[in-house]
Amino acid sequence: MENLKCHVTLFFGDSLFDNGNNNNLSTLAKANYAPYGVDFSDGSTGRFSNGNNTADVIAKLLGFDDYIPTFNTAIATNNTLRGVNYASASAGIRNESGRLIDSG
């Protein structure tokens, strides 16, 4: 197990995994302001936590040195080879998922 190396990871999920994907979406489900990120080294990034979220912890356990970038960051920096975080708060498999807080 120690020789196992993960080279690429893709995250899909909701607010437990969202690391800032909702910042540029037309939605009320955002966490890029205080008090979110109060214990995170980069401050408020869009994570729905005060520090690392589930995706951050999993990436670290898989041996990644840095956080897996949001979709927008990965595309803008052409950095998709090590992984992309597609998670979006209020996401769900049903059409009505997030409808109560969605502005668009």
Backbone torsions as a table, in degrees:
resi	resn	phi	psi	omega
1	MET	NA	-31.7	-178.2
2	GLU	-68.5	-24.5	179.9
3	ASN	-85.3	-7.2	-179.9
4	LEU	-71.4	128.9	-178.6
5	LYS	-128.3	126.6	176.9
6	CYS	-95.1	125.7	-177.3
7	HIS	-99.4	-29.8	-177.6
8	VAL	-139.9	140.4	173.7
9	THR	-139.4	142.4	177.3
10	LEU	-119.8	130.7	178.3
11	PHE	-110.9	133.6	172.6
12	PHE	-127.7	141.3	178.9
13	GLY	166.4	-161.1	-177.9
14	ASP	-113.5	-145.8	-174.4
15	SER	-64.4	-20.4	177.1
16	LEU	-67.8	-22.9	-177.7
17	PHE	-114.9	-19.1	-176.1
18	ASP	-60.9	123.8	-179.8
19	ASN	-114.6	20.8	176.9
20	GLY	132.0	5.8	179.9
21	ASN	-62.8	-30.5	-178.6
22	ASN	-78.0	-9.4	-178.2
23	ASN	-58.0	-33.7	-176.5
24	ASN	-107.0	13.9	178.7
25	LEU	-102.6	155.3	176.4
26	SER	-82.8	83.2	-179.1
27	THR	-152.9	155.6	175.2
28	LEU	-85.6	-10.1	-179.6
29	ALA	-81.8	80.2	-179.5
30	LYS	-128.8	152.7	179.0
31	ALA	-139.3	33.2	-178.7
32	ASN	-98.2	42.2	178.7
33	TYR	-152.8	162.2	179.5
34	ALA	-64.8	144.4	12.9
35	PRO	-91.4	1.1	178.8
36	TYR	-60.0	137.3	177.0
37	GLY	81.0	13.5	-176.5
38	VAL	-59.6	-30.8	179.4
39	ASP	-105.5	9.4	-177.7
40	PHE	-94.6	139.8	-174.5
41	SER	-60.2	-30.1	-179.7
42	ASP	-96.8	6.1	-179.5
43	GLY	76.2	-149.2	-179.1
44	SER	-75.7	112.6	-177.0
45	THR	-115.3	-8.7	-174.5
46	GLY	112.0	-0.2	174.8
47	ARG	-76.0	137.2	179.6
48	PHE	-87.1	55.1	179.9
49	SER	-158.1	172.0	177.4
50	ASN	-91.1	-3.8	179.6
51	GLY	-153.8	-138.3	178.3
52	ASN	-63.9	145.2	175.5
53	ASN	-104.5	-174.4	-175.7
54	THR	-59.2	-42.8	179.9
55	ALA	-62.8	-39.4	178.9
56	ASP	-62.8	-43.4	-179.1
57	VAL	-66.2	-44.4	179.2
58	ILE	-62.7	-44.0	179.1
59	ALA	-59.4	-41.6	178.8
60	LYS	-64.8	-42.9	178.7
61	LEU	-64.5	-28.9	178.3
62	LEU	-81.7	-4.5	175.1
63	GLY	99.2	9.7	178.1
64	PHE	-76.7	139.6	-178.7
65	ASP	-80.7	-23.2	-175.6
66	ASP	-133.9	173.2	-180.0
67	TYR	-72.0	148.7	174.8
68	ILE	-74.9	127.3	-172.7
69	PRO	-71.0	155.8	172.5
70	THR	-64.2	164.1	178.9
71	PHE	-56.7	-49.4	-178.3
72	ASN	-61.9	-42.1	179.6
73	THR	-66.6	-42.7	-179.5
74	ALA	-62.3	-42.1	180.0
75	ILE	-70.1	-45.6	-177.7
76	ALA	-62.8	-34.2	-177.5
77	THR	-100.6	4.1	-178.1
78	ASN	53.7	43.1	-175.7
79	ASN	-118.6	60.8	-178.9
80	THR	-103.0	-0.8	-173.8
81	LEU	-75.1	-20.8	178.5
82	ARG	-104.1	-8.3	175.4
83	GLY	141.2	166.7	180.0
84	VAL	-143.1	140.3	174.7
85	ASN	-101.6	112.5	-179.7
86	TYR	-98.8	0.3	-173.1
87	ALA	-60.9	145.4	-179.2
88	SER	-141.6	124.0	179.0
89	ALA	-58.4	144.4	-177.2
90	SER	72.2	13.0	176.8
91	ALA	-74.5	153.1	177.3
92	GLY	-167.7	173.0	-177.4
93	ILE	-90.1	-11.6	-180.0
94	ARG	-97.5	149.3	-179.0
95	ASN	-57.8	-32.9	-177.8
96	GLU	-84.2	0.0	178.5
97	SER	-57.8	126.9	177.6
98	GLY	76.5	-2.2	-175.3
99	ARG	-62.2	-31.1	-178.0
100	LEU	-68.7	-26.0	-179.6
101	ILE	-114.3	-1.6	-175.5
102	ASP	-82.5	134.9	-179.7
103	SER	-94.2	-8.1	-176.1
104	GLY	-131.1	NA	NA
